[in-house]
C-alpha cells in the first residue's frame, strides 16, 4: 500500500523542515510520498522545501495564489498512492495521527476517515465559537454528521479523493462531496497543536464564503440530479398563489368594485410571472444536467463492487 500525503502551503517557510521530518517519521513504515503544493508563497517556503526535501517529496509551485481548494485539488491529482492524506502545513495537525487513521480506515472498511480536533488549541471567540456554529449548521442542512468540518487532516481511498470535484473554496465541504459519492465516512479524535510559527490565514471574513458555499452544497446534495424538483415546485406554488389572488380580484371586480389601484393585483401578476419563470428555469436546468452527464459519458451512480456467483 502506498500513501500520498498532500499538503497545501502558503508562507509556511518556518514550518517546512519540521513538517517534512514529522511526516517522514510518522510514515516510516509505509511506502509513501509527500506532495507539497505552494500556493503563491511570498516568503522562503519554496527554498525551504527544496532544501529539506527527501527523495519521496514532490513540490508543485503555483504561478500565483489560487486558494487552498485548488492547491489540494492539484496535489490530489498528482498523487499516486492507494490512500491519500490531506494535512495542513502549519503543524497544527499532528502527522503522528496518520498511521492510526489508516488502520481505522482499513479495519472498518471505510472510504474516508476524518479527524476531529478534540482539544483544539485556538482562540475561543474568533475561532472555536464560529467553527462550532458553522459545523452545527452544516450538519443540520446536509445530514452529513461530521463533528469538525474544519479539520484538514483526513485519509481517503484514492478513488474517492480523485473524484471529489472541488472548485471555488469547497475544501471545507469535503465530507459532503465524499458523501455525494456514497463514501462511508468515519471520524476519530486527533491531536491539535498551537501554531508556533507563521501566521494564520483564517479569520471571521470567511463566514460569508462558508454560508454561500453551504447553499451550493445543499443544492448539489439534494437537487443536482433533479433541479426541477426545486424550481418546479416553487414555480408551481407561486403560479397557483397568483391564480388564487387574481381569481379573488376577478370576483371583486364582478361585484362592481375597483381593483386597478390595489397592490394585491400587482402581487398576483408578479406571482404568476415568477412561477412561469421558475418552471422554465427548472426545465432548462434539467436539460443542462442531462447534457452534463451524457456529453461526458458520466453516470449518475457509482457501483461499489460486483459479485458473481460460482459458475459451477
KEROVO-517936 format. One record per residue (C-alpha): x, y, z; residue in three letters. Coordinates in steps of 0.5 Angstrom, whole numbers, padded with zeros to 4 digits, always signed. Layout:
! KEROVO-517936
XYZala/...
This chain:
! KEROVO-517936
+0000+0000+0000unk/+0003+0007-0002unk/+0001+0013+0002unk/+0001+0020-0001unk/+0001+0026+0004unk/-0002+0032+0000unk/+0000+0039+0004unk/-0002+0046+0001unk/+0003+0051+0004unk/+0003+0059+0003unk/+0008+0063+0007unk/+0010+0057+0012unk/+0017+0057+0011unk/+0019+0057+0018unk/+0015+0050+0019unk/+0017+0047+0013unk/+0023+0043+0016unk/+0019+0040+0022unk/+0013+0039+0017unk/+0017+0034+0013unk/+0021+0031+0018unk/+0015+0029+0022unk/+0011+0026+0016unk/+0017+0022+0014unk/+0018+0020+0022unk/+0010+0018+0022unk/+0010+0014+0016unk/+0017+0011+0016unk/+0014+0004+0016unk/+0010+0006+0010unk/+0011+0007+0002unk/+0010+0014+0002unk/+0010+0020-0002unk/+0010+0028+0000unk/+0007+0033-0004unk/+0007+0040-0002unk/+0003+0045-0006unk/+0006+0052-0006unk/+0000+0057-0007unk/+0004+0063-0009unk/+0008+0064-0002unk/+0012+0071-0002unk/+0017+0068+0003unk/+0022+0063+0003unk/+0017+0057+0003unk/+0020+0054-0004unk/+0027+0055-0002unk/+0026+0051+0005unk/+0022+0046+0001unk/+0028+0045-0004unk/+0033+0045+0002unk/+0030+0040+0006unk/+0026+0035+0001unk/+0028+0028+0001unk/+0027+0023-0005unk/+0020+0022-0003unk/+0018+0029-0003unk/+0015+0033-0009unk/+0014+0040-0010unk/+0008+0044-0014unk/+0009+0051-0015unk/+0003+0055-0017unk/+0004+0061-0022unk/+0000+0065-0017unk/-0004+0065-0011unk/-0010+0061-0013unk/-0013+0058-0006unk/-0013+0052-0001unk/-0018+0048-0005unk/-0014+0049-0012unk/-0008+0047-0008unk/-0011+0041-0005unk/-0014+0039-0012unk/-0007+0040-0015unk/-0004+0035-0010unk/-0009+0030-0010unk/-0009+0030-0018unk/-0001+0029-0018unk/-0002+0023-0012unk/+0000+0016-0014unk/-0002+0013-0007unk/-0007+0008-0006unk/-0009+0012+0000unk/-0009+0020+0000unk/-0008+0024+0006unk/-0009+0032+0007unk/-0006+0036+0012unk/-0005+0043+0014unk/+0002+0046+0013unk/+0002+0050+0020unk/+0004+0044+0024unk/-0003+0044+0028unk/-0005+0038+0025unk/+0000+0032+0028unk/+0003+0027+0023unk/+0003+0022+0028unk/-0004+0021+0028unk/-0004+0019+0021unk/-0002+0011+0022unk/-0008+0010+0027unk/-0013+0014+0022unk/-0010+0009+0016unk/-0011+0003+0021unk/-0018+0005+0023unk/-0020+0006+0015unk/-0017-0001+0014unk/-0020-0005+0019unk/-0027-0001+0019unk/-0027-0002+0011unk/-0029+0006+0011unk/-0027+0010+0005unk/-0026+0017+0009unk/-0023+0018+0016unk/-0024+0025+0018unk/-0020+0028+0024unk/-0024+0031+0030unk/-0020+0036+0034unk/-0022+0034+0041unk/-0017+0039+0044unk/-0017+0045+0039unk/-0011+0050+0041unk/-0015+0056+0038unk/-0018+0062+0041unk/-0025+0062+0043unk/-0028+0068+0041unk/-0025+0068+0034unk/-0024+0061+0032unk/-0028+0056+0036unk/-0035+0059+0037unk/-0035+0061+0030unk/-0033+0054+0028unk/-0038+0050+0032unk/-0044+0055+0030unk/-0042+0053+0023unk/-0041+0046+0024unk/-0048+0045+0027unk/-0051+0049+0021unk/-0047+0044+0016unk/-0049+0038+0020unk/-0056+0040+0020unk/-0057+0042+0013unk/-0053+0037+0009unk/-0055+0031+0014unk/-0047+0029+0014unk/-0046+0029+0021unk/-0038+0030+0022unk/-0036+0034+0028unk/-0031+0038+0026unk/-0031+0040+0018unk/-0025+0045+0019unk/-0020+0040+0021unk/-0016+0039+0014unk/-0013+0032+0017unk/-0017+0027+0013unk/-0015+0020+0010unk/-0018+0018+0003unk/-0018+0012-0001unk/-0015+0015-0008unk/-0022+0013-0012unk/-0026+0018-0007unk/-0021+0023-0007unk/-0020+0024-0014unk/-0027+0025-0016unk/-0028+0030-0010unk/-0029+0035-0016unk/-0027+0041-0011unk/-0028+0048-0014unk/-0028+0055-0011unk/-0027+0054-0004unk/-0030+0048-0003unk/-0025+0044+0001unk/-0029+0046+0008unk/-0034+0041+0005unk/-0030+0035+0003unk/-0034+0030+0007unk/-0041+0033+0004unk/-0037+0032-0003unk/-0035+0025-0001unk/-0042+0023+0001unk/-0045+0025-0005unk/-0041+0019-0008unk/-0043+0015-0003unk/-0037+0014+0001unk/-0037+0011+0008unk/-0034+0016+0013unk/-0031+0015+0020unk/-0029+0020+0025unk/-0024+0020+0030unk/-0020+0025+0035unk/-0014+0027+0033unk/-0008+0032+0037unk/-0009+0039+0035unk/-0003+0044+0037unk/-0002+0051+0038unk/+0001+0055+0032unk/+0009+0056+0034unk/+0011+0060+0027unk/+0008+0064+0022unk/+0001+0067+0022unk/-0006+0064+0021unk/-0009+0065+0014unk/-0016+0065+0017unk/-0021+0070+0020unk/-0028+0072+0021unk/-0028+0074+0014unk/-0029+0067+0011unk/-0036+0067+0015unk/-0040+0069+0009unk/-0036+0065+0004unk/-0038+0059+0008unk/-0045+0061+0008unk/-0045+0062+0001unk/-0042+0055-0001unk/-0046+0052+0004unk/-0052+0054+0000unk/-0049+0051-0006unk/-0047+0044-0002unk/-0055+0044+0000unk/-0057+0044-0008unk/-0051+0040-0010unk/-0053+0034-0005unk/-0061+0035-0006unk/-0063+0038-0013unk/-0056+0037-0017unk/-0059+0031-0021unk/-0067+0033-0020unk/-0067+0041-0021unk/-0074+0041-0023unk/-0076+0039-0016unk/-0073+0045-0013unk/-0075+0050-0018unk/-0081+0047-0021unk/-0085+0046-0014unk/-0083+0053-0012unk/-0086+0056-0019unk/-0092+0052-0019unk/-0093+0054-0012unk/-0092+0062-0014unk/-0097+0061-0020unk/-0102+0058-0016unk/-0102+0063-0011unk/-0102+0068-0017unk/-0108+0065-0020unk/-0112+0065-0013unk/-0110+0072-0012unk/-0113+0074-0019unk/-0119+0070-0018unk/-0121+0073-0012unk/-0120+0080-0015unk/-0124+0078-0021unk/-0130+0076-0016unk/-0129+0083-0013unk/-0129+0086-0020unk/-0135+0083-0022unk/-0139+0085-0016unk/-0137+0092-0018unk/-0131+0094-0014unk/-0125+0098-0017unk/-0119+0094-0017unk/-0114+0098-0021unk/-0110+0101-0016unk/-0110+0095-0011unk/-0103+0093-0009unk/-0106+0086-0009unk/-0107+0086-0016unk/-0099+0087-0018unk/-0097+0082-0013unk/-0102+0077-0016unk/-0099+0078-0023unk/-0092+0078-0020unk/-0093+0071-0017unk/-0096+0069-0024unk/-0090+0071-0028unk/-0085+0069-0022unk/-0088+0062-0023unk/-0087+0061-0030unk/-0080+0064-0030unk/-0078+0059-0024unk/-0081+0053-0028unk/-0078+0055-0034unk/-0071+0056-0031unk/-0072+0049-0028unk/-0073+0046-0035unk/-0067+0049-0037unk/-0063+0046-0031unk/-0066+0039-0033unk/-0063+0040-0040unk/-0056+0042-0037unk/-0056+0037-0032unk/-0057+0031-0038unk/-0052+0035-0042unk/-0047+0035-0037unk/-0048+0027-0036unk/-0049+0025-0043unk/-0044+0029-0046unk/-0038+0027-0041unk/-0041+0020-0041unk/-0042+0020-0034unk/-0046+0016-0030unk/-0051+0019-0024unk/-0049+0013-0020unk/-0043+0009-0017unk/-0042+0002-0016unk/-0038+0000-0010unk/-0037-0007-0012unk/-0039-0013-0017unk/-0040-0020-0014unk/-0041-0026-0019unk/-0044-0033-0017unk/-0040-0039-0018unk/-0041-0041-0025unk/-0041-0049-0022unk/
